[in-house]
Amino acid sequence: MTSALVTGATAGIGLEFARQLAARGHGLVLVARDEARLNAVAKELRATYDVEVEVLVADLVDRAQSATVEARLADRDRPIELLVNNAGFGLKHRFLDNTVEDEQAMLDVLVTAVLRLSHAALGPMAERGRGGIINVSSVAAFLPRGTYSAAKAWVNSFSEWAHNEYKPKGVTVMALCPGFTKTEFHQRMEVRRGDSFMWLEPEFLVKTALADFDKGRVYSVPGAQYKAIRSLTRVIPSAVLQRYQSMGRK
Ligand SMILES: NC(=O)c1ccc[n+]([C@@H]2O[C@H](COP(=O)([O-])OP(=O)(O)OC[C@H]3O[C@@H](n4cnc5c(N)ncnc54)[C@H](OP(=O)(O)O)[C@@H]3O)[C@@H](O)[C@H]2O)c1
């Protein structure tokens, strides 16, 4: 049984990754801050899928706590074959209305944790000549929508580079770019969650992502509506896109 480590595995997209990977027979290492929720998810996965599940309580904003996850990924005696860098959150306010500490914390989770966990995982994966990383980015990466978009653009650029760099070494790196998805993300931001055709179900999102990953794709953009948006962002001038950058924000 190969093992996968999923960050932000207690809710939303990460929880769905944990369930679908367990259904595929992967052992799991689940990472998040809330220990009680982690243990509840671990119990559910063991009972439903008969897989081994470890729990790692870590706040990825905290460098010392992140180091425990890095050490687990680098442990060559207990190999991790798939890393899903999924944990993340958005901020409710515009840049200057957030404290710089809140902005820094978001950058720490969306970018620094992805960098550090990938660094820890890629060495052993490249040595073994196999493995994979799925970085959960966002369709926002293709649009100029503040520091969240900027962080996700970093994730895309990093993933695209790492995909090409490590493919010859047997390691697949993919950026998953979800559009609006029905998770706790917007509730945590205190923003209303919609229910139109623009809102994806986590089950569909993750199923599509894993199918794209199996095909060795560098990007996964689930949903025809979001594939269309991605195509439009390639042809619409950035000055025009800029006018829509506040969409969905008060
Ligand atoms: N939902 C969307 O519409 C959407 C769209 C595009 C991209 N995304 C991206 O998808 C990813 C997952 O988001 P989601 O929608 O599934 O959100 P979610 O339902 O709010 O889940 C977020 C997960 O991340 C964990 N987490 C948050 N901060 C953390 C920290 N400091 N350290 C460790 N774990 C932390 C949370 O657990 P704890 O609170 O227990 O730590 C939770 O398990 C994020 O990277 C997000 O940017 C989401």
The ligand as an SDF file (V2000), in Angstrom:
LIG
                    3D

 48 52  0  0  0  0  0  0  0  0999 V2000
  -13.4450   26.3660   -2.2270 N   0  0  0  0  0  0  0  0  0  0  0  0
  -13.1070   27.0860   -3.2750 C   0  0  0  0  0  0  0  0  0  0  0  0
  -13.9780   27.7360   -3.9270 O   0  0  0  0  0  0  0  0  0  0  0  0
  -11.6810   27.1030   -3.7620 C   0  0  0  0  0  0  0  0  0  0  0  0
  -11.4360   27.6120   -5.0480 C   0  0  0  0  0  0  0  0  0  0  0  0
  -10.1340   27.6190   -5.5160 C   0  0  0  0  0  0  0  0  0  0  0  0
   -9.1030   27.1380   -4.7380 C   0  0  0  0  0  0  0  0  0  0  0  0
   -9.3530   26.6670   -3.4900 N   0  0  0  0  0  0  0  0  0  0  0  0
   -8.2040   26.1720   -2.7030 C   0  0  0  0  0  0  0  0  0  0  0  0
   -8.4940   24.8520   -2.2680 O   0  0  0  0  0  0  0  0  0  0  0  0
   -7.7320   24.5620   -1.0990 C   0  0  0  0  0  0  0  0  0  0  0  0
   -8.6260   23.9070   -0.0690 C   0  0  0  0  0  0  0  0  0  0  0  0
   -9.6540   24.8200    0.2860 O   0  0  0  0  0  0  0  0  0  0  0  0
  -11.1310   24.3710    0.6500 P   0  0  0  0  0  0  0  0  0  0  0  0
  -12.0260   25.1070   -0.2540 O   0  0  0  0  0  0  0  0  0  0  0  0
  -11.2220   22.8950    0.7460 O   0  0  0  0  0  0  0  0  0  0  0  0
  -11.2320   25.0610    2.1010 O   0  0  0  0  0  0  0  0  0  0  0  0
  -11.8100   24.5260    3.5040 P   0  0  0  0  0  0  0  0  0  0  0  0
  -13.0280   23.6980    3.3060 O   0  0  0  0  0  0  0  0  0  0  0  0
  -11.9140   25.7510    4.3590 O   0  0  0  0  0  0  0  0  0  0  0  0
  -10.6440   23.5890    4.0640 O   0  0  0  0  0  0  0  0  0  0  0  0
   -9.3810   24.1300    4.3680 C   0  0  0  0  0  0  0  0  0  0  0  0
   -8.4960   23.0640    5.0230 C   0  0  0  0  0  0  0  0  0  0  0  0
   -7.2010   23.6470    5.2520 O   0  0  0  0  0  0  0  0  0  0  0  0
   -6.8500   23.4750    6.6260 C   0  0  0  0  0  0  0  0  0  0  0  0
   -6.0360   24.6210    7.0400 N   0  0  0  0  0  0  0  0  0  0  0  0
   -6.3630   25.9450    7.0020 C   0  0  0  0  0  0  0  0  0  0  0  0
   -5.3810   26.6880    7.5090 N   0  0  0  0  0  0  0  0  0  0  0  0
   -4.3880   25.8330    7.8930 C   0  0  0  0  0  0  0  0  0  0  0  0
   -3.1310   26.0050    8.5230 C   0  0  0  0  0  0  0  0  0  0  0  0
   -2.6790   27.2070    8.9020 N   0  0  0  0  0  0  0  0  0  0  0  0
   -2.3680   24.9050    8.7550 N   0  0  0  0  0  0  0  0  0  0  0  0
   -2.8240   23.6720    8.4210 C   0  0  0  0  0  0  0  0  0  0  0  0
   -4.0190   23.4500    7.8370 N   0  0  0  0  0  0  0  0  0  0  0  0
   -4.7980   24.5210    7.5890 C   0  0  0  0  0  0  0  0  0  0  0  0
   -8.2010   23.3830    7.3650 C   0  0  0  0  0  0  0  0  0  0  0  0
   -8.1290   22.6410    8.5710 O   0  0  0  0  0  0  0  0  0  0  0  0
   -7.8850   23.2970   10.0390 P   0  0  0  0  0  0  0  0  0  0  0  0
   -8.7760   24.4870   10.1400 O   0  0  0  0  0  0  0  0  0  0  0  0
   -8.2150   22.1840   10.9910 O   0  0  0  0  0  0  0  0  0  0  0  0
   -6.4350   23.6180   10.0880 O   0  0  0  0  0  0  0  0  0  0  0  0
   -9.0190   22.5830    6.3510 C   0  0  0  0  0  0  0  0  0  0  0  0
   -8.7580   21.2090    6.4830 O   0  0  0  0  0  0  0  0  0  0  0  0
   -7.1060   25.8920   -0.6540 C   0  0  0  0  0  0  0  0  0  0  0  0
   -5.7470   25.9280   -1.0200 O   0  0  0  0  0  0  0  0  0  0  0  0
   -7.8950   26.9390   -1.4210 C   0  0  0  0  0  0  0  0  0  0  0  0
   -7.1390   28.1130   -1.6560 O   0  0  0  0  0  0  0  0  0  0  0  0
  -10.6230   26.6390   -2.9860 C   0  0  0  0  0  0  0  0  0  0  0  0
  1  2  1  0
  2  3  2  0
  2  4  1  0
  4  5  1  0
  4 48  2  0
  5  6  2  0
  6  7  1  0
  7  8  2  0
  8  9  1  0
  8 48  1  0
  9 10  1  0
  9 46  1  0
 10 11  1  0
 11 12  1  0
 11 44  1  0
 12 13  1  0
 13 14  1  0
 14 15  2  0
 14 16  1  0
 14 17  1  0
 17 18  1  0
 18 19  2  0
 18 20  1  0
 18 21  1  0
 21 22  1  0
 22 23  1  0
 23 24  1  0
 23 42  1  0
 24 25  1  0
 25 26  1  0
 25 36  1  0
 26 27  1  0
 26 35  1  0
 27 28  2  0
 28 29  1  0
 29 30  1  0
 29 35  2  0
 30 31  1  0
 30 32  2  0
 32 33  1  0
 33 34  2  0
 34 35  1  0
 36 37  1  0
 36 42  1  0
 37 38  1  0
 38 39  2  0
 38 40  1  0
 38 41  1  0
 42 43  1  0
 44 45  1  0
 44 46  1  0
 46 47  1  0
M  CHG  2   8   1  16  -1
M  END
$$$$
